[in-house]
Amino acid sequence: MSTRISELSPMLPDAADIRKVLVVDDSRLQRQILVTSLKRWGFEIFEACSGVEALEICRQIAPDLILSDWMMPEMNGLDFCRAFRAMPREGYGYFILLTSKSEKGDIALGLDAGADDFLTKPVNADELRARIAAGGRIVRMERELSDKNRLVKSTLEELQKLYDSLDNDLIEAKKLQQSLVSERYRDLGPAEVSLLLHSSGHVGGDLVGMYPINETRLGLYSIDVSGHGISSALMTARLAGYLSATSPDQNVALVRTDSGMILPRPPAETIATLNQLILGELETEHYFTLLLADVNLDTGTVTMAQAGHPNPVVQRADGCVEIDGPGGLPVGLIDGAAYEQFQLDLHPGDRLMIYSDGIVECSNPQGQLLSEEGLTLIMKDLRQTHGMAFMESLIWKMTDYSGDGDFEDDVSAVLLEFKPSLPAT
């Protein structure tokens, strides 16, 4: 039978975290010697005369400290220590083996079995006190660590919940942003338009689009807002409203005459208007680059203005590639900035691509950028590929170049392709 002894005298200061002490020895006299000292130090004491009995006590009370004899019948101290270490428990139990053995090999056996410390019999009270104090410091540190781990685990669980919630919101935000480009392909008769929007994260700062002007005129745009993430995505949503394809009266690139006719505003003037709107009405640190094009489908004339956006690329029917543009200042940086307008003529079989810098700034594993030269090679290689198939192939080419489909920047593009002339009959 086990014996439990409770005392009210103060515990050892360094052993304040040790409350329950189990003394295990088949000698009643030896147990009594230990208990006498332990009683003075105020521990809650339990006694067992064998390892088997001690294990049963451990299942019931989870002692903080065990003082166990090495040599006992039925189950010796080593086997008891191994069994004790195998028991599930919340906190750490400090284990001191009592032995007359002092050989290094014996000490190694005890440590391998899970013992923390050793006391040589007969036990000296001062040494016992010191060893218990050392054990108390270990138990205290373990409990402090366990408390911190529980706090960290709880905090991580809360953060995971917040992350999951934010991740779900971002997934929905991505759907909403992608819906800004609801029409990815349109056949316009003499020409076709294809749109690509590929965010580097859940949401991004790129936006491409088109809006009808009249039966023979079409507006195209490519926007790249500074930064990444939610704030940039919100900016693109606002800009989509300024260049709306469904609400001409909201579109700053269009003007309604007194007679109700819709006319295009010159691209350079439209960009200057956007610049004043951003600086005057929106309290934001974001700016953006833009290329705006007014396409005459009858003549093939494309009137453009460029605001810090990459130079447009033209591929002629014979496969030749031309990349050029005046550059210009980004929108939202300088009050009263002026923008230059330029034109180019597309003929049957020619195509124009306006795109964000995520394409030419795509880097390979060695850090080399794709650049305009690399884009030229891709355009020539995909000369016979058209429409959305071209856009998909462009992404595959960039993936091969970078070695990874997770691009560092958003990738977007508008592809305008004039159909080749029909052969004479």
C-alpha positions in Angstrom: 0.0 0.0 0.0 1.1 3.5 -0.7 1.4 6.2 2.0 0.6 9.9 1.5 2.0 12.5 3.8 1.1 16.2 3.6 3.0 19.0 5.4 2.3 22.7 5.5 5.8 24.0 6.0 7.4 26.1 3.2 8.8 24.2 0.2 12.4 24.7 -1.0 12.4 28.1 -2.9 14.0 26.5 -6.0 11.6 23.6 -5.9 8.4 25.5 -5.7 7.2 23.8 -8.9 7.7 20.4 -7.3 4.6 19.5 -5.2 4.1 15.8 -5.4 7.1 13.5 -4.5 7.0 9.7 -4.9 9.5 7.7 -2.8 10.1 4.1 -4.1 12.2 1.7 -2.1 11.6 -1.9 -1.0 13.3 -1.0 2.3 10.8 0.7 4.7 13.8 2.1 6.7 15.3 3.7 3.6 11.9 5.2 2.7 11.5 6.6 6.2 14.9 8.3 6.1 14.0 10.1 2.9 10.5 11.0 4.1 11.8 12.5 7.3 13.8 15.1 5.3 11.1 15.6 2.7 8.5 16.3 5.4 10.5 19.2 6.7 10.5 20.8 3.2 6.7 20.7 2.8 6.2 18.3 -0.1 3.2 16.1 -0.7 4.7 12.7 -0.3 3.7 9.3 -1.7 5.4 6.0 -0.9 5.7 2.7 -2.8 7.6 -0.5 -1.9 8.0 -1.7 -5.5 8.1 -0.5 -9.1 4.8 -2.2 -9.9 3.1 -0.3 -7.0 4.8 2.9 -8.0 3.5 2.7 -11.6 -0.1 2.4 -10.3 0.5 5.5 -8.1 1.9 7.3 -11.2 -1.3 6.5 -13.1 -3.3 8.2 -10.4 -1.3 11.3 -9.3 1.4 12.1 -11.9 4.2 12.9 -9.5 6.5 15.9 -10.1 9.5 14.1 -8.6 10.4 10.5 -8.1 13.1 9.2 -5.8 13.5 5.5 -6.7 15.9 2.8 -5.5 17.8 1.0 -8.3 17.8 -2.5 -6.8 14.3 -3.8 -6.1 12.5 -7.1 -6.6 10.0 -7.7 -9.4 10.8 -4.5 -11.2 14.1 -2.7 -10.6 14.6 1.0 -10.8 15.8 1.0 -14.4 12.7 -0.9 -15.6 10.4 1.3 -13.6 12.1 4.4 -15.0 11.6 3.1 -18.6 7.9 2.3 -17.8 7.4 5.7 -16.2 8.9 7.5 -19.2 6.6 5.6 -21.5 3.5 6.8 -19.7 1.5 9.6 -21.2 1.4 12.8 -19.1 1.1 16.5 -19.6 4.1 17.8 -17.6 7.6 16.6 -17.0 8.4 14.2 -14.1 12.0 14.5 -12.7 13.5 11.1 -11.9 16.4 10.6 -9.4 17.8 7.1 -9.0 19.1 6.0 -5.6 22.0 3.7 -5.9 25.3 2.5 -4.5 26.6 2.1 -8.0 29.1 4.7 -9.1 30.7 3.2 -12.2 30.4 5.3 -15.4 28.8 2.3 -17.2 26.1 2.1 -14.6 25.5 5.9 -14.8 25.1 5.6 -18.6 22.6 2.8 -18.2 20.5 5.0 -15.9 20.6 7.9 -18.3 19.6 5.7 -21.2 16.7 4.4 -19.1 15.5 8.0 -18.7 16.9 9.0 -15.3 17.7 12.7 -14.7 20.0 12.4 -11.8 21.6 10.1 -9.2 22.0 10.0 -5.5 24.4 7.6 -3.8 23.1 5.7 -0.8 23.2 6.4 2.1 21.6 9.7 1.1 22.9 12.9 2.6 20.1 15.4 3.4 22.0 18.4 2.1 22.8 16.6 -1.1 19.2 15.5 -1.4 18.1 19.1 -1.0 20.5 20.4 -3.6 19.5 17.7 -6.1 15.8 18.4 -5.6 16.4 22.1 -6.0 18.2 21.4 -9.3 15.2 19.2 -10.4 12.8 22.0 -9.4 14.6 24.4 -11.8 14.3 21.9 -14.6 10.6 21.3 -13.9 9.9 25.0 -13.7 11.6 25.7 -17.0 9.7 22.8 -18.6 6.4 24.1 -17.3 7.2 27.6 -18.5 8.1 26.2 -21.9 4.9 24.2 -22.0 2.8 27.2 -21.1 4.5 29.2 -23.8 4.1 26.4 -26.3 0.4 26.3 -25.4 0.1 30.0 -25.9 2.0 29.8 -29.2 -0.2 26.9 -30.3 -3.3 28.8 -29.4 -2.1 31.9 -31.1 -1.2 29.9 -34.3 -4.6 28.3 -34.3 -6.2 31.8 -34.1 -3.8 33.0 -36.8 -4.7 30.0 -39.0 -8.4 30.8 -38.6 -7.7 34.4 -39.6 -5.5 33.2 -42.5 -8.1 30.8 -43.8 -10.7 33.5 -43.6 -8.4 36.0 -45.4 -7.5 33.3 -47.9 -11.1 32.7 -48.7 -11.8 36.4 -49.0 -8.8 36.7 -51.4 -10.1 33.8 -53.5 -13.4 35.6 -53.8 -11.5 38.9 -54.5 -9.6 37.1 -57.3 -12.9 36.0 -58.8 -14.2 39.5 -58.7 -11.0 41.0 -60.2 -11.0 38.4 -63.0 -14.7 39.3 -63.6 -13.5 42.8 -64.6 -12.2 41.1 -67.7 -15.3 39.1 -68.3 -14.8 38.9 -72.1 -11.5 37.4 -73.0 -12.0 37.1 -76.7 -14.1 39.0 -79.3 -14.4 38.6 -83.0 -14.8 42.1 -84.5 -15.1 41.0 -88.2 -11.9 42.4 -89.7 -10.0 41.8 -86.5 -10.0 39.8 -83.3 -9.1 40.8 -79.7 -7.8 38.5 -77.0 -7.1 39.4 -73.4 -4.8 37.9 -70.8 -4.8 38.6 -67.0 -2.6 36.4 -64.9 -2.0 37.6 -61.3 1.2 36.6 -59.5 -0.8 36.2 -56.2 -4.5 36.0 -55.4 -5.0 39.5 -56.6 -2.8 41.9 -58.5 -2.4 45.4 -59.9 -2.7 44.6 -63.7 -5.9 45.3 -65.7 -6.6 44.9 -69.4 -9.8 45.7 -71.3 -11.6 46.9 -74.3 -14.6 49.1 -74.9 -16.7 49.9 -78.0 -16.7 53.4 -79.4 -18.9 52.8 -82.4 -19.3 50.1 -85.0 -15.9 50.7 -86.5 -13.9 52.0 -83.6 -12.6 50.2 -80.5 -10.7 51.3 -77.4 -8.0 49.0 -75.9 -6.0 49.5 -72.7 -3.4 47.9 -70.5 -2.8 49.1 -66.9 -0.2 48.2 -64.3 -0.8 49.7 -60.8 2.2 50.1 -58.6 2.7 47.5 -55.9 0.8 44.2 -55.4 -2.0 42.8 -53.4 -5.3 44.1 -52.2 -4.8 47.9 -52.4 -3.5 47.6 -56.0 -6.4 45.4 -56.9 -8.9 47.9 -55.4 -7.2 50.6 -57.6 -7.7 48.5 -60.7 -11.4 48.1 -59.8 -11.7 51.9 -59.7 -9.9 52.3 -63.0 -12.1 49.7 -64.6 -15.0 52.1 -63.9 -13.2 55.0 -65.5 -12.8 53.0 -68.7 -16.1 51.2 -68.5 -17.2 49.1 -71.5 -20.9 49.0 -70.4 -21.4 52.6 -69.2 -20.3 55.1 -71.8 -21.2 58.0 -69.7 -18.8 56.8 -67.0 -16.0 56.2 -69.4 -13.5 59.2 -69.4 -12.2 58.1 -72.8 -15.6 58.9 -74.4 -17.6 62.1 -74.8 -21.3 62.4 -75.5 -22.3 65.2 -77.8 -25.3 67.4 -77.4 -27.0 65.3 -80.0 -26.4 62.1 -78.0 -23.6 60.8 -80.2 -20.7 59.0 -78.5 -17.2 60.2 -79.7 -13.8 59.1 -78.6 -11.6 61.5 -76.6 -8.0 61.5 -77.9 -5.9 59.0 -75.9 -3.4 61.5 -74.7 -6.1 63.8 -73.5 -7.8 60.8 -71.7 -4.6 59.9 -69.9 -4.1 63.5 -68.8 -7.7 63.5 -67.5 -7.0 60.3 -65.5 -3.9 61.9 -64.1 -5.8 64.8 -62.8 -8.5 62.5 -61.4 -6.0 60.4 -59.5 -4.1 63.3 -58.1 -7.2 65.4 -57.3 -9.9 62.9 -56.2 -8.2 59.7 -54.9 -6.2 59.9 -51.7 -3.7 57.1 -52.7 0.1 56.6 -52.9 -0.4 54.4 -55.9 0.4 55.4 -59.4 0.0 53.3 -62.6 1.4 52.9 -66.1 -1.0 52.8 -69.0 -1.2 52.3 -72.7 -4.4 53.4 -74.3 -5.3 52.7 -77.9 -8.1 53.9 -80.3 -8.4 51.4 -83.1 -10.1 52.2 -86.4 -11.2 48.8 -87.7 -11.9 50.1 -91.2 -8.5 51.7 -91.9 -6.3 49.7 -89.5 -5.0 53.0 -88.0 -4.3 52.7 -84.2 -3.9 56.0 -82.3 -2.1 55.5 -78.9 -0.8 57.3 -75.9 1.8 55.8 -73.5 2.2 56.6 -69.8 5.3 54.8 -68.6 4.0 51.5 -70.0 6.2 49.0 -71.9 6.5 49.8 -75.6 3.8 48.1 -77.8 4.9 45.3 -80.1 3.7 45.0 -83.7 4.2 41.8 -85.6 3.7 42.1 -89.4 2.1 39.5 -91.6 5.6 38.4 -92.7 6.6 37.7 -89.1 8.8 40.8 -88.6 8.5 42.3 -85.1 8.6 46.0 -84.3 8.8 47.4 -80.7 8.8 51.1 -80.2 7.1 53.9 -78.3 7.6 57.4 -76.7 7.5 56.1 -73.1 5.9 58.9 -71.0 5.3 59.5 -67.3 3.2 57.2 -65.2 -0.2 58.4 -64.2 -0.6 59.9 -60.7 2.9 61.1 -60.2 3.1 64.7 -61.5 0.3 67.3 -61.6 -0.3 68.7 -65.1 1.8 66.0 -66.9 1.5 66.0 -70.7 1.3 62.8 -72.8 2.4 62.2 -76.4 0.2 60.7 -78.9 1.4 58.5 -81.8 0.0 56.3 -84.6 0.7 53.1 -86.4 -1.1 51.4 -89.3 -2.0 47.7 -89.2 -2.7 45.8 -92.4 -4.3 42.4 -92.9 -2.3 39.7 -91.2 -0.6 42.2 -88.8 -1.1 42.1 -85.0 -0.5 44.5 -82.1 0.2 43.5 -78.5 0.2 45.8 -75.5 1.3 44.3 -72.3 2.5 44.8 -68.7 6.2 44.7 -67.7 5.6 41.4 -66.0 6.4 39.8 -69.4 9.6 41.5 -70.4 10.8 41.5 -66.7 10.3 37.8 -66.3 13.6 36.4 -65.1 15.3 33.0 -65.5 17.0 31.1 -62.6 20.2 33.1 -63.3 18.4 36.4 -62.9 18.4 37.4 -66.6 15.3 39.2 -67.8 13.4 38.0 -70.8 13.5 41.6 -72.2 12.2 42.9 -75.5 14.6 40.7 -77.3 13.2 37.6 -75.7 9.7 38.7 -76.4 10.6 39.2 -80.0 11.9 35.6 -80.2 8.7 34.3 -78.6 6.5 36.3 -81.1 8.4 34.9 -84.0 8.2 31.4 -82.6 4.5 31.7 -82.2 3.9 33.4 -85.5 1.3 30.8 -86.6 -0.5 30.8 -83.2 -3.4 33.1 -82.7 -6.1 34.3 -80.3 -6.3 32.7 -76.8 -4.0 29.9 -78.0 -1.3 32.5 -78.4 -1.9 33.8 -74.9 -1.7 30.3 -73.4 1.4 29.5 -75.4 3.0 32.8 -74.2 2.5 31.7 -70.5 4.0 28.3 -71.3 7.1 30.0 -72.9 7.5 32.3 -69.9 7.2 29.3 -67.6 9.9 27.5 -69.5 12.1 30.5 -69.3 11.6 31.2 -65.6 11.6 27.5 -64.6 8.5 28.2 -62.5 5.0 29.2 -63.3 4.8 31.4 -60.2 5.9 34.6 -61.7 7.2 37.4 -59.5 5.0 40.0 -61.2 1.5 40.1 -62.7 1.3 39.2 -66.4 -1.3 40.8 -68.7 -1.7 41.6 -72.3 -4.1 42.7 -75.1 -3.6 41.1 -78.5 -5.3 42.8 -81.5 -5.0 40.7 -84.7 -6.2 41.8 -88.1 -7.3 38.9 -90.2 -5.3 38.1 -93.3 -6.8 39.1 -96.7 -8.8 36.4 -98.5 -7.0 35.0 -101.5 -8.3 36.3 -104.8 -10.6 34.0 -106.7 
